[in-house]
Amino acid sequence: MNMVHTYSDNWNLEVFFQAGSHSEAFKNHLDETVKNIDGFRKAVSSWNPENSPNGATELSNLINGFERAAKQLRQAGAFVSCLQAQNTKDKKATELKAKITELSANFQTVLLEFDIRLTKIDKVEWSKLMENPFLKELQYVLDERRERAAEKRPAEEEALITSLSTDGYHGWSQMYDLLVSSVKISFNENGEVKQLSVGQAANQFSNGDRKVRQETFLEWEKAWGAKADFFAKTLNHLAGFRLNTYKHRGWEDVLKEPLDMNRMNKETLDSMWSAISDQKQPFVQFLERKASLLGLNKLSWYDLDAPLGKSSTKMTYQEGAEFIIDHFSKFGPQMADFAQMAFEEGWIEAEDREGKAPGGFHTFFPESSQSRIFMTYSGTPSNVSTLAHELGHGFHTYAMRDLHLLNRNYAMNVAETASTFAEMIVSDAAVKKAKTKEEKIALLEDKIQRSVALLMNIHARFLFETRFYEERKSGVISVERLNQLMEDAQVEAYGGALENYHPLFWASKLHFFITGVPFYNFPYTFGYLFSLGIYAQALEAGDGYEEKYIELLKDTASMTVEELAQKHLNVNLTEKEFWEKAVKLCVNDVEEFLELTNDK
């Protein structure tokens, strides 16, 4: 039996650099990082891979130089992210963030040069180099960097695209952020009309009063509609830049880049969506049941997040921590020990106080092999799930801590795997431990809402975006056509279950305007279902699955997702069977919910 600990809900950043944003040690760290990036740049510039008598040693030295600089840069980035999140008024942290952004851009430029030089090595010589034990460990990632660089334009042209994208491509994304900050939504509170920000207004869609949700939505549509021409111009130019870049590289399929970034193939993506489309009906039934429980014939878009009763259970931070550790331990000792270490050693900032940034995240300090988790904990079941989710991210990086940095850079689609897995363990346990039928219904509904978001909402985004990009190849798309494309996608993705939709969702959703990651949609659904597939296997296997799970996590950054699933789960992701089983787990929740609410 574990001793009872009292866990602090504040994190400890002093172990990295004392005195926060005014830390002298951090200033020295940044100076050292600048030196190491510059050293790496010089080494890459003077490297002539075509005429290298000692190729394996030279390449190994360059990779060591890369790792040193990358670790320092990530350590600095993680520290500043934490400073900004814990105190949004820390102006010095904002200055430091700008400095790190500049350093990252410089580092990326050097990496681009490094990758292009890798392509100069012929196949025979490359095969010989990969016989070196150190390089062989990194072969998948090095091959990938070489192939990606070879598929692009010559170095000078790619450098030109990068420099033009600052004021072009990324400029349009920043324009979107600026426009959104100026969107205000009128809100009538006790007879007084207030102007709400986008975030404040969005919170009203989970208000228990339908009249409030409906009025907010009408004002919401009006506000986005008033600036729709600006948003359409922004989206069209952003997509135009991306499509032109692809055209010059000879890439015809707009999904080529996002699929490459996620190390997955088209057949896998198609099978996943196909399995989801085939099993939409239970979720349509869930939405119909929710409508009847709310006294409606059909839900509208603004009813999707409406609360169904409340789970009265509140857990203190201490209780939440113990609940997580206890249920992690039923899966495996290493995951439970990791969570306990995170709570004991001050890795988590969870205090509910003013001045903190919204949301939650996990970040990793590679030089210290430690994580930090940020959130605001107020004791709801949702808070406990979020905490478990972020600890899942932490466990993923912890499992990989002894690997070379190049073998730790996992893609977005598998990034959500360990977090969702950890969350499933805890939300499943919460449903099973519900004290009353009402509480069970509320917790189940919260769980199913996640499935609706990932299998319906994200599907609508994907359908919209693929169709929009195809049409954009032939010219600029009007506001009216964007609205039509969006509504058609929503009707299809939600199986016609709603009365009213949100045609201006293309304007209100940041993800369509992100330039760093194209198609910021399907990786979420992939990660969710992939982790559910693993969870299904873990339930079948029972005790002793943890070792297998850790081995899978270690490989997430050094093979394709198809190879990962074949090696560790013995399944073929390009076929529907795996995805059908994963969706079935979500359907099971719906069936239980329908049964519990039959008499209501």
N, C-alpha and C positions, 0 to 999 in steps of 0.2 A: 504494500500500500504506500502511495506517495505521501510525503509530508505535505501539510497544507502550507502554501506560500501566499504571501500577499504581493500581488503584481502591481507595479507602477504603470499608470496609463500614459506616462511620458517617455519619449525615447531618449537615448543617450547618444549625442553627437560629439561630445567632448573627447571620446576615445579616438576619433579621427583627427580633429583639429580643434584646439581650444579657442574660446572667445568668438565663436560663430563667424559672422561675415567680416569681422574686424581681425580675424586670426592672422597673426604673423606667420605661423607655420603653414597656413593655407596659401598665403602669398608666395612663400618660398616654394611650395609644391607647384604652383602655377608657373613660376620661373623655370623650375626644373622640367616641367612638361613642355614648355616652349623650346627649351634646349634639346630635349629628346626628339621632338617632332622635327626640329631643324636638322638634327643629326641623322634621322631617318631619311629626310629629304635629300641630304647630301649623298648618303650612301646609295639611294636609288638612282640619283642623277649620274653618279660615277660608275654604276653597274652596267657592264656590257655583257649580257647573257649569251650572246652569240659567240663570244670569244673569251670564254672563261675556263682557264685551265683547272680550276678547283671549284666546279659548279655547285656541288652539294654543300660545301662549307660556306661558300658565299651566300647561297640562297638561305641556308639555315641562319646565318648571322643577320641577314636582312629581316627574316621572320622574327628573330629575337628582338631586333630593334623595333619592329612594328608592335610586338606584344608589350614591350616596356612602355612605349608612348601611349598605346591604346588603353592600357590599364590605368595609367596616370590620368588620362583624359576622362575616362569613365568614372574614376574615383572622384574627380573634381566635379563632374556633372551631377553625380548622385548627391554629393554634399550640398551643392547649391540648390538642387531641386528640393531637398529637405528644408533648407533655410527658408526658401520662398513659401513653401507650403505651411510651415509652422507659424509664420508671421507675414501676412500679405503686405504689411507696411514696411518691411525691411528693404529700404531703397538700395542699400549697399549690395544686397543679394541680387537685386535686379541688374545692377551694373556688372556684377561678376558673371551673371548669366550671359550678358551680351559678349563678354570677353571669351567665354567658353564656346559660344556659338561661332565666333570668329575663328577660334582655334580648331574647332571641329571642321569648319569649311576648308581650312588650310590642310588639315590632315587628310580629308577626303580627296583633295587635289593630288596629294602625294600618292595616295593609294591607287588613284586612277592611273597614274604614271607607272606605278609598280605592276599593276595588272596588265597594262599594255606591253610592258617589257616581258612579262611571262609568256605572252603570245609569240615572242620572237624566237623562243626555243623550239627547235623542230621535234617531231614526235619521237624519233629514235632517242635523241638526247634526253627528252623529258622522261621516257620510260626508264632510262638508266638512273636519272636523278631520283626517281620514285623508289628505287631499290634501297636508298638510304633509310635506315630505321626511323629516324626522326621525321623525315619528310613523308614516309609511307603512312605514318599516323595521321598526317594532315592531307592525304592525297585527295579525298573527296572534295574538300573545300578549295584546295589549290586548283584542281581540275575545273571546278565550277567557276572560279574567278577567271581562269584562262579562257574558258568557253564563252562566258558572258562578255569579256572584253573583245573577243574575236568577232562576236556578232554585232558589235557596234561600228560606228564610222571610225576612220583614222583619228589618231590622237588629237590633231589640231582641230578637227571638226567637232569632236566630242567636247573639247575644251571650250570651243566657241558656243556650242549649245548650252553648256553649263553656265557660261558667263552671261549669255543672253537670257537664260531662264530666270536670273535674279530679278530683272525688271519686267520680264514677260510672264512666264509660267507662274513662278512663285509670287510675283507682283499681283496677279489676278486673285490668288488665294488670300493675300493680305487685304486686298480690296474687299473681299467678301467679309472678312473679320471686321473691317471698319464699318461696312454697311450694317452688319448685324448689331454692332454696338449702338447704332443710331435707331434701331427698331424699338419702339415703345408700344406697349399694349394697354389700352384703357381698361381700367378695372374699377367697378363700382363697389366700394366697401362702406356699408352703412350710410348710403346716400352721398358719400364723398368719392369723387372720381379720381383715382390715382393712376399714374403712368408707371406700369411695371416693365422691368427688363424682361428679355426673352426667358431667362432661367426662372425668374419669379412667376411669370405667367404659366410656364409649363408645369409648375408645381400644383396649379389649380386643377389640372386634369385628373388628379387623384382626390379631389375634394368630394366629400360624401353627398353634397347637394347638387343634383343634376342641373338645376337652373344656373348655378354658378359655373359649372363646366361648360354648359351650352353657350352662355353669354361670353365667357372667356374665349371659346372657340370662334365665335362670330367676329369678335374683335381681333383675334389671332389671325384669321384669314384676311381680314380687312388690312391689318398692318403689313403682312407679307405681300398682299396683293398690291398695295400702294407702291411698293418698291420692286415689283416683279420684273419690270423692264431692266432694271439695273442688275438684278440677280441673273436674269436670262443672258444678258450681255456677258457678264462675268463667267458663267458656266460655259457658254459657247466658245469664248476665247481660250479659256483654260483647256477645254477639250480639243480645240483646234490646234493649240500648241503641241499637245500630247500626240494627236493623230499625225501631225506633220513630222514630228520627230520619228515616230514609228515608220512613217512612209520612207523617210530618208535612210532608215536602217534596213528597209526591206521587210518590215514586219507587218503582215496583213491582218492578223487576228489581234483585236484589242486586248484579248485575255492572255496573250503571250507573256507580257511582262509580269502581271500579277500572279500567274501560275508559276512562272520561273521563280519569283521571289518566295513563293510558298512551297517550292520544291514538290509540286504535284502535277499530275497530267490531266488533260481535258476529260478523259474517260471517267476518272475518279469524281470530278466535279459533276459531270452529267449524271452519274449513278446516284450521287448523293441527292441532287435535286429531284431526280425521278422517284426515289424512295420516299421523299418527303411529299411530293405531289400525289402519290398513290394513297397516302395515309392522311389526307387533309380532313376527311369526314369527321373523325372523332373530335378534332379541334373546332370544327364548325358546330358540332353538337354542344361542346363546352361553351362556346360563345352564345349559342341559343339559350342554353340553360342559365347562363349568367344574366342574359337579358330578362328572362322570366323571373329570376330571383330579385332583380331590380325593378320588377313591375313594368317591363317594356316589351313591346312586340319584337323589336330588333335593336341591337346595339348600334350606336353611331361611333365614329372614330373617337370622339371625345369621351366615350363611356368605357373604352378599353381598360383604362387604369382605375376605374371607379372601385372603391373599396367594397368588399362583401363582408360586412361585419368586421370585427377587429379581433386579433389575437391578444388576449389580455395579458399574456405572459410577458413579463419583463425580467431580464436577467441583468444583474450588476455585471460590471466588467470582470470581476473576480469569478462569478458564476459562469459567465460566457467562456472565459479562458478554460476553466475546469471542464466544462461541457465539451469543448473542442478537443482538449487533450484526451479526455476519457474515450471519445468516439474514434479519434485517430488511433488510439491504442488497440481498438478492436480490429483495425485493419492491419496494423503492424507497429512494432516498437520504435523503429527509426523515425517514422513520421511523428509519433507522439513525443519522442525525445527532442526532435527538432523544434516542435511547437513550444515545448516546455522551456527550452533554451531561449527561444525568442522572447517569451514572456518574462523569464527571469533576468535576462541580461539587457533589458531595455532596448529591444529592437523595434518596439511598436509605440507610435504616437496616436493615442485614441481619445484623449481628453476632449470633452464637449465644452468648448470655450469660444469666445469671440476672437476674430482676427485670424482664424485659420482659413486656408483655402478650402473650397468645396471638394467633394469626391474622395476617392481613395486610390492608392497606388502602392506598388512594391518597387523598390530599387535596390541594386546590388553594388557593393563596394569591393571591386575585384582585388585590390591590393590587400584588403583586410579579410577577405573571404567572409564578409558579413552582409546581411540584408537589413533594410529598414522598411517598415510598413507604416503607411499613413492613412488615417481615417478619422471620422468623428463618431464615437460610440455613445448611443443614448439608451441602449438596452433592448431594442426591438429584435424580433427574430431575424429581420432583414440585416440588422447590424452584425448579428452572430454569423450569418451566412457570408457577409462581406469580409469579415475578419478571417473566416476559414478560407475564402477564395484567395485573399492576399497571402495567407500562410502557404497555400498551395503553390503560388508563384515562388515563394521563398524556398520551399522544399525542392522545387525543380532546379533552381540555381545551386542549392546546397548539394544536391545529388551530383552535380557536374563540377563541383569546386576544384577537383584535382586535374581536370582536363586542361589542355592547352586552350588559350583564349579563342583561337580560330575554330576550335571544335565545340565552342559554347554558344555560338551565335545562331540560336534557333529562330525560325520564322514565326510570323504572327499566327498562323493557323495552329501550330503545335504549342504556341505560347499560352493559349487558353486551355490547354489540356489538363495540366496538373492542377490549375486553379479551380476548374469546373469539377474535377474529380474530388478535390478536398471539400468543395461546397456541397457536392452530392452526399458525401458521407454524413455531413452535419445536418443538412435539410431533411434527409431521409430519417435520421434519428429523431429530429424535432417532431416530424409528423407522427412517428410511432409513439412518441412520449406525450402527445397531446392529452390534456386532462379531460377535456370535454369534446363532444361532437362538434360544437360551434368552432372551437379552437382548431380542431382538425381540418374543418372545411376552410377556414381562413388560411391556414398554413399550406394546405394543398393548392388552394387557388393562387397563392403567391408563387408556388413552385411551377404551376402550369403556365402562369403569366410569362415566365422565362421561356418556356417552350413556344408559346404563341409569338413572343418577340423574335426568337431565333429561327423559327420554322415558317412564320408568316410575314412578319414585318421585314426581316432581312431578305426574305425571298422576293418581296415586292421591290426592295431597293435594287436587288440584282437584276430582276426582269427589266425594270426601268432603265438601269444604267447600260445594260447590253444593247437594248433597243435604241436608246438615245445615241450611243456612240456609232451604231451602224448608220442611222439617219444623218448624223452630223458629218459623215464622210461626204455627203452630197450637198452640204451647205448649212447655213445658220438655221436653227430651230426656233420658232416663235414661242411666246409665252403660252398661247392657246394650245399649241401642239405639245409643249412640255406638260401642261396640265392634263391633257388627254392621255399622254403616255403614262403619266404617274397614276392617274385614276384607273386606267385599264390594268396596270400592274397590280394595284391594290385589290381590285375586284377578283383578279385571278388568284393572287396569293392568299387571300382570306376566304376563298371559296364562296364568294358572294354573301358572306354571313352578316355584312354590315348594311345599315340603312343609308348612312352618309359616309363619304370618304374624305381624304385630305389631299386634293389635287395639287396644292402648293407645297407639299412635303419636299419636293425637289429643291425648293428655295430655303426651307427652314432647317434642312438637315446638313450640318457641317460636313459630314463624311463625303458628300459629293464634291466638295471643294478642297479636299486635302490633296496636296501635291506630292508629299513624301511617299505616300502609299496609294497606288491606283487600285480601284475597286475595293474600297475599304468596307466590304460587306461579307462576302462568302467565307473568309477565314474564321469569322466568329462562329458561323453555323458549323463549319468543319470541326473546330476545336470543341464545341459543345457535344456534337454527336460522337466524335472520336473518343472523347473521355467517357461518354456513356457506354460505348462499345467495350472499352477497357473495364469500366465499372461492372458491366454485365458479366464479363469473364471473371472478375475478382469475386463476385458473389457466387458464381458457380464453383470456383476453385477453393474458396474458403481460406483457412489459415495458410500462411506461407507464400502468399502471392506477392508480398511486398518486395522481395528480392527481384522478382521478375519485372515488377513495375519500375524499380530503380534502374535496372539495366536498360529498359525502354527509354526512360528519361535521359539517360546518359548519351543515347544515340540520336536524340532529336535534332541535333545540329550537324550530323555528319552522314546523312543519307536522305534519299527521297522519302516522302511519307508512305509511298507504296512499299518500298524496301523495309521501312520501319515496321509497318503492319505485318508484312510477310514474315519477317525475322522474329518478332516478339509475340505476335498474336496468331500467327499462322492463318491469316485471312488475306483475301484479295480485295483491295479497296476499289478496284475498277468494276467489281460486280456489286449488284444491289444488296446481296444477302446481309453483309455486315451492317449496312446503313439501315436496312429494314429492322434488324434486331435493336439497333440503337433507338430508332424512332418508336419502336414498340414499348420501350421503357417509359417514354413520355406518355404514350397512349394509356399505359397501365394507370398512371396518375389520374388521367381524365376519367377512366372507367370507375375508379374508386370515388372520384368526386361526384360523378353522375349518380352512383348508387347512394352516396350519403345524402344527396339533395333531392332524391326521388319524391320524398313526402312533403317537400317545402312548397 
